[in-house]
Amino acid sequence: MVENTRDKIPLLPTVAVGIDVVETARVFKLFEKWGDRFLNRFLTPLEQRQCRARPERMAVLIAAKEATSKALGTGLRGVGWKEMEIVHAASGKPSLKLHGHAAVIAERLGWSSTTVSLSHDAGVSIAVVVALGLSKESA
Ligand SMILES: CC(C)(COP(=O)(O)OP(=O)(O)OC[C@H]1O[C@@H](n2cnc3c(N)ncnc32)[C@H](O)[C@@H]1OP(=O)(O)O)[C@@H](O)C(=O)NCCC(=O)NCCS
């Protein structure tokens, strides 16, 4: 246990998890119908660039954002799609960057690190998000 020395409230380790599954073809159909309007609504410019190189990533990025909103405990009513950004390293490993209100909530929850795992096969795209941190309240 780590103590918050200012107000003497003990900080407890916390873990938050979010999971989501999306039908890959459903997202492609939305993209076919709405094109850039769809991309601009759901994906950041960086994510859009990653999808141009790998269009199959589109659905899994949507799943990752939904999984993140669950880990934050808000669902998608509480945070914006583009406040949750998935960035792929050159190795292919994805990571999560939070912006705006989503970052404020994560800070309030005491998140210090997040891990993202993505998979797409057999028509479905799946994402799991795990956040670790220290919080004044137990999970
Ligand atoms: C939470 C949210 C992300 C649910 O996602 P969903 O895809 O509709 O439904 P899922 O089956 O994946 O998840 C539902 C489960 O999430 C969990 N959940 C609901 N609200 C939650 C919250 N605030 N925090 C964490 N988990 C939550 C519940 O366990 C729920 O199961 P239940 O319906 O049996 O109670 C919802 O905020 C939402 O807005 N969904 C709409 C998604 C959308 O518009 N997609 C379009 C993409 S193109």
The ligand as an SDF file (V2000), in Angstrom:
LIG
                    3D

 48 50  0  0  0  0  0  0  0  0999 V2000
  -20.9520    0.2400  -23.0460 C   0  0  0  0  0  0  0  0  0  0  0  0
  -21.1780    0.3200  -24.5540 C   0  0  0  0  0  0  0  0  0  0  0  0
  -19.8240    0.5620  -25.2410 C   0  0  0  0  0  0  0  0  0  0  0  0
  -21.8230   -1.0210  -24.8860 C   0  0  0  0  0  0  0  0  0  0  0  0
  -21.3720   -1.5680  -26.0410 O   0  0  0  0  0  0  0  0  0  0  0  0
  -22.3000   -2.5190  -26.9610 P   0  0  0  0  0  0  0  0  0  0  0  0
  -21.4570   -2.8620  -28.1330 O   0  0  0  0  0  0  0  0  0  0  0  0
  -23.5980   -1.8360  -27.2280 O   0  0  0  0  0  0  0  0  0  0  0  0
  -22.6460   -3.7950  -26.0970 O   0  0  0  0  0  0  0  0  0  0  0  0
  -21.6910   -4.9700  -25.5720 P   0  0  0  0  0  0  0  0  0  0  0  0
  -22.4360   -6.2390  -25.6650 O   0  0  0  0  0  0  0  0  0  0  0  0
  -20.3300   -4.9130  -26.1930 O   0  0  0  0  0  0  0  0  0  0  0  0
  -21.4940   -4.5830  -24.0490 O   0  0  0  0  0  0  0  0  0  0  0  0
  -22.5770   -4.5800  -23.1960 C   0  0  0  0  0  0  0  0  0  0  0  0
  -22.0370   -4.7750  -21.7980 C   0  0  0  0  0  0  0  0  0  0  0  0
  -21.1640   -3.7090  -21.4670 O   0  0  0  0  0  0  0  0  0  0  0  0
  -21.1970   -3.5460  -20.0590 C   0  0  0  0  0  0  0  0  0  0  0  0
  -21.3780   -2.1360  -19.7740 N   0  0  0  0  0  0  0  0  0  0  0  0
  -22.4670   -1.3600  -19.9710 C   0  0  0  0  0  0  0  0  0  0  0  0
  -22.2490   -0.1040  -19.5540 N   0  0  0  0  0  0  0  0  0  0  0  0
  -20.9880   -0.0890  -19.0720 C   0  0  0  0  0  0  0  0  0  0  0  0
  -20.1860    0.9180  -18.4610 C   0  0  0  0  0  0  0  0  0  0  0  0
  -20.6400    2.1640  -18.2550 N   0  0  0  0  0  0  0  0  0  0  0  0
  -18.9340    0.5890  -18.0740 N   0  0  0  0  0  0  0  0  0  0  0  0
  -18.4610   -0.6380  -18.2590 C   0  0  0  0  0  0  0  0  0  0  0  0
  -19.1820   -1.6430  -18.8170 N   0  0  0  0  0  0  0  0  0  0  0  0
  -20.4250   -1.3640  -19.2180 C   0  0  0  0  0  0  0  0  0  0  0  0
  -22.3500   -4.3670  -19.5180 C   0  0  0  0  0  0  0  0  0  0  0  0
  -21.8250   -5.5340  -18.9340 O   0  0  0  0  0  0  0  0  0  0  0  0
  -23.1210   -4.7010  -20.7700 C   0  0  0  0  0  0  0  0  0  0  0  0
  -23.7600   -5.9440  -20.7040 O   0  0  0  0  0  0  0  0  0  0  0  0
  -25.3640   -5.9640  -20.4880 P   0  0  0  0  0  0  0  0  0  0  0  0
  -25.9430   -5.2670  -21.6870 O   0  0  0  0  0  0  0  0  0  0  0  0
  -25.6920   -7.4060  -20.4180 O   0  0  0  0  0  0  0  0  0  0  0  0
  -25.6300   -5.2040  -19.2440 O   0  0  0  0  0  0  0  0  0  0  0  0
  -22.1680    1.4630  -24.8680 C   0  0  0  0  0  0  0  0  0  0  0  0
  -21.6820    2.6200  -24.1940 O   0  0  0  0  0  0  0  0  0  0  0  0
  -22.4340    1.9450  -26.2680 C   0  0  0  0  0  0  0  0  0  0  0  0
  -22.5180    3.1170  -26.4380 O   0  0  0  0  0  0  0  0  0  0  0  0
  -22.6440    1.1480  -27.3030 N   0  0  0  0  0  0  0  0  0  0  0  0
  -22.9350    1.6230  -28.6680 C   0  0  0  0  0  0  0  0  0  0  0  0
  -21.7820    1.3120  -29.5690 C   0  0  0  0  0  0  0  0  0  0  0  0
  -21.9160    1.9410  -30.9460 C   0  0  0  0  0  0  0  0  0  0  0  0
  -22.5380    2.9590  -31.1720 O   0  0  0  0  0  0  0  0  0  0  0  0
  -21.2380    1.3230  -31.8950 N   0  0  0  0  0  0  0  0  0  0  0  0
  -21.2310    1.7740  -33.2470 C   0  0  0  0  0  0  0  0  0  0  0  0
  -19.8420    1.5930  -33.8380 C   0  0  0  0  0  0  0  0  0  0  0  0
  -19.7790    1.8650  -35.5570 S   0  0  0  0  0  0  0  0  0  0  0  0
  1  2  1  0
  2  3  1  0
  2  4  1  0
  2 36  1  0
  4  5  1  0
  5  6  1  0
  6  7  2  0
  6  8  1  0
  6  9  1  0
  9 10  1  0
 10 11  2  0
 10 12  1  0
 10 13  1  0
 13 14  1  0
 14 15  1  0
 15 16  1  0
 15 30  1  0
 16 17  1  0
 17 18  1  0
 17 28  1  0
 18 19  1  0
 18 27  1  0
 19 20  2  0
 20 21  1  0
 21 22  1  0
 21 27  2  0
 22 23  1  0
 22 24  2  0
 24 25  1  0
 25 26  2  0
 26 27  1  0
 28 29  1  0
 28 30  1  0
 30 31  1  0
 31 32  1  0
 32 33  2  0
 32 34  1  0
 32 35  1  0
 36 37  1  0
 36 38  1  0
 38 39  2  0
 38 40  1  0
 40 41  1  0
 41 42  1  0
 42 43  1  0
 43 44  2  0
 43 45  1  0
 45 46  1  0
 46 47  1  0
 47 48  1  0
M  END
$$$$
